[in-house]
Amino acid sequence: MITCVVHYTIDPAQIEAFERFAREWMRLVTEHGGIHHGYFLPAEGASDRAEALFSFESLAAYER
């Protein structure tokens, strides 16, 4: 299994656009055989940061 971590800096003026992007990204990961674990925000510090985690069964599956 391979798990990817994506770091985002979110423009506070574009929250709705990021939410649309996030929902679509989750759908695409699932559609292509992956598992999207969700988006995560820091408990402390900058509030314009987020991380997403998603996994595929192998590097080859991710590359497909």
HELIX and SHEET records of a PDB file:
HELIX    1   1 PRO A   12  GLN A   14  5                                   3    
HELIX    2   2 ILE A   15  GLU A   31  1                                  17    
HELIX    3   3 LEU A   59  GLU A   63  1                                   5    
SHEET    1   A 3 ILE A   2  THR A   9  0                                        
SHEET    2   A 3 ARG A  49  PHE A  56 -1                                        
SHEET    3   A 3 ILE A  35  PHE A  40 -1                                        
END                                                                             
